[in-house]
Amino acid sequence: DLLADAWGVWYTDSEPVEVVLKFHPRVVRRVKETRWHRSEAPPEEQPDGSLLWRAKIAEPQEMLPWIRGWGADVEVLAPKILRETLTGEAKAMAEVYGWYVTSKPTGTESSTLDDFFGE
């Protein structure tokens, strides 16, 4: 019962937080193949072929390794702190490879490299 809302093993006394992820069309099939968490809602397919995934997670920071594993094929829409964490990591990683991000995110609109370069 203690770990019922955990992503893995992190426990908290706080209420679970809704995590909303937007998956790129190229990975939608894989995302839909697995039930990732007991609280996840049915995935919502979007007109552009992407997929919105939602679940209530005890401690969303615990999801970071899993989210990172999807690379640019996933965008964190909520919670804000999780999005900000990954935005900072993405910027730092870009700089490691000689990319320097000078623009600011535009709210909840996607700001992936696909959007920048066009796909």
N, C-alpha and C positions, 0 to 999 in steps of 0.2 A: 504493500500500500504506500509506503514511504516514497518509493521510486516510480509510482504509477505514471506520473507526468514527466519523468526525466527522459532526456534523449538517450542517456547512457546510465551513468551512476551519480550524477551531481544532484544533490538534494537541497531544497530551499523551503523556508516557511512561507514564502511569498506565493501569491496566486500565479498560475501558469500564464505565460505571455503568448499572444498570437504571433506566429512567425508566418510571413507571407513571402513566398519565393516565386519568381517568374523564370521559367525554364525556356530555353531556346527550342524552336521546333526540331532541331536535329537530335535532341535528347528526350523528347516527349515520350516516345515509345518506351525507353528504358525507365523513366520515372514512373510511368503507369504500370510497369511490370511488378512492382514491389509495393507492399504496404510498409511505409517507413516508420510510422508511429501510430500508436493506438488511437490518438485523438485527431488524426488527419481527416480533413473534410474531403469529399469527392473532388478530385482535381477539376479545374475549370478550363476547358479549352477556349482559347481566344481566337478572334477572327484572323489574326496574323499567323496562326499555327502554333503560337507559344502556349504555355500552360501555367496557370496560377495554382500553386500548392499552398495549403494552409494547415497549420496544426497549432495546438496549444502546448507549449513546452515550458517545463519548470525553470530551466536556466538556459536560455538561447545561446549563450557564449559557448556552451558545450558542443554546439552544432558546428562551430567554426571549421574544424578539420574536414568534416563531411561536405560542407558548402564549398570550401576551397578546392576540394577534389573535383568539383564540376567546372572549375575554371571560369572562363568567360561565357559558359553555357547557362549560367544562373545569375540572376540579379536579386538581391535582397530588397524587398519593398518595405518590410516591417519586421521587427521593431527598428526604430530610428538608430538606436545605439549599435545594433548589429550591422546595419548598413554603413554607419560612420566608421566602425572598426574596419570593415572590409574596404571601404573607400580609401582609408589611410594606408592599408596594406598594399592595395593595388597601385597607389601613387608611389609608394616606396619601391615596389618591385619594378615599376616602369622606369624609375630613375636609375635603378641598378643596371638596366639594359640600355641606358642612354636616352630614354624618353622623359621629357619634362612636361608635366601637366600644368597648364597655365589657366585653363578655364575652370569655372565653378560649376558644379552640378546644377541642373535645371529642375529642381523639385523631384517629382516622382518619375519624370520621363527618363527613359533609358539613356545612359551615356556610355555605351560600350564601344569598343573599337569598330564593331560592325556598323554602328551608327555613324561613327566618324569617317570611316573609309567608304561606307556603302558596301552592301553585300551583293 
